[in-house]
């Protein structure tokens, strides 16, 4: 029992360190990609090729003055960033990022913990982040912050329905809520059994669009539209509280990409994983990198929706498409038992 507990602690510390480093350098990558797309240089002053820019940004946030508005609710104003950041970090503990590897004679599963209902855990924690945004907007006692938080709550509730329904087809095909089993069900045939190529193409498109909306990314960044709301729900925040909101947004991008890879792109599956288990980690990270890059590409390419267009698209197009995908998958599973191999 002690060894098991110690293993959990070591995995949590390692994953937390890697995730926070990835969050820091995702901001660097985002600015570099923006520079490439807009024919600019991007960060290039701090360190070789600007690689120390995330460290400089972190020091800047640490030493900035922490300003709290005079009429704000001080308790909720301080708690809101943590309510947004903590769920974003906790979701990663159930994502399998590799197969089993052997280190010093010990077999280690490359996930922090495994739950039979891991997918439900992800959906539950993902729905909690809206509370941090709503409380941040309300406690700031700022009309722009409040409007941004109300937009965000309506947007996240609307697109959460399509997001949840988009993965039902995956659940029907794999017959499990266990993320490891979902990955294993996509093994073999050199990627042809990945769900994105096996009757869940529509499901992935819906999932990805809904994930863009859930993470408040362009073209769904209405809650923090700079041209309309100054900065939205975090207008009044500064110092490390502001940094926590930014870190949570980047962490949500990484988590959403990891979930997309797990559900639709075979997770850590790939050629040679059986003979060389460490390859599973390489495959997983490579796939996540591609999905994250697509997030950034979309941000610097597409314009922002109007709010009425955003809501119409979610309720009138995305939700019906998700329902159609569920009906088609369920019909195939009902009339052709064993078709999906489950």
JOMO-V575705 format. One record per residue. N is the residue number from 0. RES is the residue in one letter. PHI is phi in radians with two decimals (none if undefined). PSI is psi in degrees with one decimal (NA if undefined). BURIAL is b if it has 24 or more other ideal C-beta (glycine too) atoms within 12 Angstrom, else e. Layout:
n = (N;N)
res = (RES;RES)
phi = (PHI;PHI)
psi = (PSI;PSI)
burial = (BURIAL;BURIAL)
This chain:
n = (0;1;2;3;4;5;6;7;8;9;10;11;12;13;14;15;16;17;18;19;20;21;22;23;24;25;26;27;28;29;30;31;32;33;34;35;36;37;38;39;40;41;42;43;44;45;46;47;48;49;50;51;52;53;54;55;56;57;58;59;60;61;62;63;64;65;66;67;68;69;70;71;72;73;74;75;76;77;78;79;80;81;82;83;84;85;86;87;88;89;90;91;92;93;94;95;96;97;98;99;100;101;102;103;104;105;106;107;108;109;110;111;112;113;114;115;116;117;118;119;120;121;122;123;124;125;126;127;128;129;130;131;132;133;134;135;136;137;138;139;140;141;142;143;144;145;146;147;148;149;150;151;152;153;154;155;156;157;158;159;160;161;162;163;164;165;166;167;168;169;170;171;172;173;174;175;176;177;178;179;180;181;182;183;184;185;186;187;188;189;190;191;192;193;194;195;196;197;198;199;200;201;202;203;204;205;206;207;208;209;210;211;212;213;214;215;216;217;218;219;220;221;222;223;224;225;226;227;228;229;230;231;232;233;234;235;236;237;238;239;240;241;242;243;244;245;246;247;248;249;250;251;252;253;254;255;256;257;258;259;260;261;262;263;264;265;266;267;268;269;270;271;272;273;274;275;276;277;278;279;280;281;282;283;284;285;286;287;288;289;290;291;292;293;294;295;296;297;298;299;300;301;302;303;304;305;306;307;308;309;310;311;312;313;314;315;316;317;318;319;320;321;322;323;324;325;326;327;328;329;330;331;332;333;334;335;336;337;338;339;340;341)
res = (X;X;X;X;X;X;X;X;X;X;X;X;X;X;X;X;X;X;X;X;X;X;X;X;X;X;X;X;X;X;X;X;X;X;X;X;X;X;X;X;X;X;X;X;X;X;X;X;X;X;X;X;X;X;X;X;X;X;X;X;X;X;X;X;X;X;X;X;X;X;X;X;X;X;X;X;X;X;X;X;X;X;X;X;X;X;X;X;X;X;X;X;X;X;X;X;X;X;X;X;X;X;X;X;X;X;X;X;X;X;X;X;X;X;X;X;X;X;X;X;X;X;X;X;X;X;X;X;X;X;X;X;X;X;X;X;X;X;X;X;X;X;X;X;X;X;X;X;X;X;X;X;X;X;X;X;X;X;X;X;X;X;X;X;X;X;X;X;X;X;X;X;X;X;X;X;X;X;X;X;X;X;X;X;X;X;X;X;X;X;X;X;X;X;X;X;X;X;X;X;X;X;X;X;X;X;X;X;X;X;X;X;X;X;X;X;X;X;X;X;X;X;X;X;X;X;X;X;X;X;X;X;X;X;X;X;X;X;X;X;X;X;X;X;X;X;X;X;X;X;X;X;X;X;X;X;X;X;X;X;X;X;X;X;X;X;X;X;X;X;X;X;X;X;X;X;X;X;X;X;X;X;X;X;X;X;X;X;X;X;X;X;X;X;X;X;X;X;X;X;X;X;X;X;X;X;X;X;X;X;X;X;X;X;X;X;X;X;X;X;X;X;X;X;X;X;X;X;X;X;X;X;X;X;X;X;X;X;X;X;X;X)
phi = (none;-1.11;-1.11;-1.13;-1.12;-1.11;-1.08;-1.06;-1.08;-1.09;-1.09;-1.11;-1.12;-1.12;-1.13;-1.08;-1.11;-1.14;-1.14;-1.15;-1.13;-1.11;-1.08;-1.09;-1.43;-1.19;-1.12;-1.13;-1.07;-1.08;-1.26;-1.18;-1.09;-1.05;-1.11;-1.09;-1.20;-1.70;1.00;-2.16;-1.47;1.45;-1.04;-2.65;-1.75;-1.64;1.41;-1.10;1.03;1.31;-1.21;-1.66;-1.03;-1.03;-1.14;-1.11;-1.10;-1.09;-1.11;-1.07;-1.12;-1.11;-1.64;-1.25;-1.23;-1.59;-1.68;-2.06;-0.98;-1.04;-1.72;-1.35;-1.38;-1.09;-1.16;-1.18;-1.08;-1.41;-1.42;-0.96;-1.04;-1.17;-1.15;-1.51;-1.40;-1.06;-1.05;-1.10;-1.43;-1.24;-1.13;-1.36;-1.27;-1.81;-1.43;-1.37;-1.87;3.10;-1.54;-1.44;-2.24;-1.96;-2.23;0.95;1.41;-1.90;-1.50;-2.13;-1.44;-1.46;-2.70;-1.18;-2.62;-2.09;-2.06;-1.14;-2.07;-1.02;-1.19;-1.12;-1.04;-1.08;-1.14;-1.13;-1.19;-1.08;-1.36;-1.40;-1.10;-1.12;-1.16;-1.08;-1.19;-1.10;-1.17;-1.10;-1.18;-1.28;-1.23;-1.26;1.01;-2.27;-1.15;-1.18;-1.11;-1.13;-1.08;-1.09;-1.21;-1.18;-1.03;-1.13;-1.09;-1.13;-1.14;-1.22;-1.16;-1.13;-1.44;-1.14;-1.10;-1.13;-1.09;-1.13;-1.24;-1.16;-1.69;-1.11;-1.04;-1.11;-1.12;-1.12;-1.23;-1.55;1.22;-2.73;-1.71;-1.37;-1.12;-1.14;-1.14;-1.10;-1.16;-1.09;-1.18;-1.74;-1.36;1.61;1.05;0.91;1.66;-1.25;-1.65;-1.02;-1.05;-1.18;-1.85;-2.15;1.26;-2.12;-1.08;-1.13;-1.04;-1.17;-1.04;-1.12;-1.02;-1.18;-1.13;-1.13;-1.14;-1.03;-1.22;-1.15;-1.64;1.01;-1.71;-1.00;-1.62;-1.99;-1.60;-1.06;-1.09;-2.28;-1.11;-1.07;-1.23;-1.97;-2.10;1.16;-2.64;1.40;-1.16;-1.89;-1.00;-1.53;-1.60;-2.60;0.95;-1.23;-1.13;-1.13;-1.07;-1.13;-1.12;-1.15;-1.12;-1.12;-1.11;-1.18;-1.11;-1.13;-1.11;-1.14;-1.13;-1.07;-1.15;-1.13;-1.15;-1.06;-1.11;-1.13;-1.47;-2.09;-2.06;1.33;0.96;-1.57;-1.24;3.09;-1.06;1.50;-1.12;-1.09;-1.47;-2.23;-1.00;-1.14;-1.07;-1.03;-1.15;-1.13;-1.06;-1.07;-1.13;-1.12;-1.15;-1.09;-1.03;-1.11;-1.15;-1.10;-1.05;-1.13;-0.95;-1.21;-1.03;-1.11;-1.02;-1.71;-2.12;-1.72;-1.42;-1.38;-1.22;-1.28;-1.16;-1.17;-1.15;-1.04;-1.23;-1.08;-1.11;-1.15;-1.52;-1.70;-2.08;-1.19;-1.14;-1.06;-1.12;-1.15;-1.14;-1.06;-1.09;-1.13;-1.09;-1.11;-1.13;-1.15;-1.12;-1.08;-1.14;-1.32;-1.58;-2.27;-1.00;1.46;-1.06;-1.59;1.35;-2.11)
psi = (-41.0;-41.5;-39.6;-44.6;-42.3;-38.2;-42.0;-45.2;-45.1;-44.3;-41.9;-44.4;-45.0;-47.8;-39.5;-44.0;-44.6;-42.2;-43.4;-36.3;-42.3;-39.1;-44.4;-45.4;-11.5;-36.5;-38.1;-46.6;-38.7;-43.2;-32.8;-44.7;-40.8;-40.9;-44.0;-44.0;-36.2;14.5;45.5;175.6;-42.1;-173.9;126.0;13.4;-41.6;106.0;171.9;123.8;22.6;18.7;-17.4;7.4;-42.3;-36.4;-42.0;-40.3;-41.9;-43.7;-36.8;-46.3;-38.7;-40.4;-2.8;153.3;136.1;100.6;131.0;124.5;146.4;-41.3;13.9;156.5;103.1;-39.1;-52.9;-32.6;-36.9;-31.2;-30.9;-46.1;-37.3;-37.4;-24.2;-37.3;-43.2;-48.6;-34.3;-35.5;-35.7;-24.1;-23.6;-11.3;-17.1;-1.9;122.3;119.5;11.4;173.5;-159.4;137.6;158.7;123.6;119.5;39.3;1.6;134.0;125.5;128.5;129.7;62.2;152.1;-48.7;156.3;126.5;142.5;-24.2;43.2;-35.6;-38.1;-37.8;-44.2;-45.8;-39.2;-47.6;-35.6;-31.7;-12.6;-23.9;-25.5;-26.9;-39.7;-40.2;-44.8;-45.1;-35.1;-44.3;-41.7;-43.1;-19.7;-19.7;42.9;131.5;-36.1;-40.9;-41.5;-43.8;-42.0;-41.4;-35.8;-41.3;-44.4;-43.6;-43.8;-41.8;-45.3;-37.3;-41.5;-47.7;-14.5;-32.6;-49.1;-38.0;-45.9;-41.5;-27.2;-24.0;-3.5;-38.1;-39.3;-41.3;-39.7;-42.1;-39.3;-25.2;26.2;152.6;-2.9;120.5;-33.4;-43.7;-35.4;-40.4;-46.7;-31.5;-15.9;7.9;157.6;167.1;23.6;44.9;-10.7;-15.0;1.1;140.4;-29.1;-20.4;-0.6;67.5;12.9;28.1;-46.3;-39.1;-41.3;-43.5;-44.5;-45.1;-45.5;-41.6;-43.8;-35.3;-37.9;-42.5;-40.0;-31.5;7.9;40.8;156.4;136.8;22.4;30.4;38.3;-35.9;-20.4;34.3;108.9;-37.0;-18.0;-39.3;22.1;-67.5;5.6;-139.9;-18.2;27.1;-41.9;1.2;151.5;176.6;-142.1;-23.9;-42.3;-40.6;-35.2;-38.8;-43.2;-40.6;-39.6;-39.1;-44.3;-39.4;-37.8;-35.3;-45.4;-43.0;-44.6;-40.4;-39.7;-40.9;-41.4;-43.2;-42.6;-42.3;-33.1;-20.7;27.0;9.0;-124.3;8.6;145.2;170.2;134.0;1.5;-36.1;-39.1;-35.1;87.1;-29.1;-21.1;-27.8;-40.3;-39.0;-45.1;-45.5;-48.9;-37.1;-43.1;-41.6;-40.5;-42.6;-44.4;-40.7;-42.2;-36.2;-38.2;-48.0;-40.9;-45.1;-40.6;-41.0;15.8;-41.3;148.2;165.8;142.2;154.4;160.1;-38.3;-35.4;-40.1;-47.1;-40.4;-42.9;-41.3;-45.1;-34.1;-19.5;-55.7;-45.5;-47.1;-37.8;-38.6;-39.5;-42.4;-41.3;-41.3;-44.0;-44.0;-46.6;-42.8;-36.9;-44.4;-44.0;-32.6;-45.8;-14.3;71.1;137.5;-1.0;-39.0;2.7;16.9;NA)
burial = (e;e;e;e;e;e;e;e;e;e;b;e;e;e;b;e;e;b;b;b;e;b;b;b;b;b;b;b;b;b;b;b;b;e;e;e;e;e;e;e;e;b;b;e;e;e;e;e;e;e;e;e;b;b;e;e;b;b;e;e;b;e;e;e;e;e;e;e;e;e;e;b;e;e;e;b;b;b;e;b;b;b;b;b;b;b;b;b;b;b;b;b;b;b;b;b;b;b;b;e;e;e;e;e;e;e;e;b;b;b;b;b;b;b;b;e;e;b;b;e;b;b;b;e;b;b;b;b;b;b;b;b;b;b;b;b;b;b;b;b;e;b;e;b;b;b;b;b;b;b;b;b;b;b;b;b;b;b;b;b;b;b;b;b;b;b;b;b;b;b;b;b;b;b;e;b;b;b;b;b;b;b;b;b;b;b;b;e;e;e;e;e;b;b;b;b;e;b;b;b;e;b;b;b;b;b;b;b;b;b;b;b;b;b;b;b;b;b;b;b;b;b;b;b;b;e;e;e;b;e;b;b;b;b;b;b;b;b;b;b;b;b;b;b;b;b;b;b;b;b;b;b;b;b;b;b;b;b;b;b;b;b;b;b;b;b;b;b;b;b;e;e;b;e;e;e;b;b;e;b;b;b;b;b;b;e;b;b;b;e;b;b;b;b;b;b;e;b;b;b;e;e;e;b;b;e;b;e;e;b;b;e;b;b;e;e;e;b;b;e;b;b;b;e;b;b;e;b;b;e;e;e;b;e;e;e;e;e;e;b;e;b)
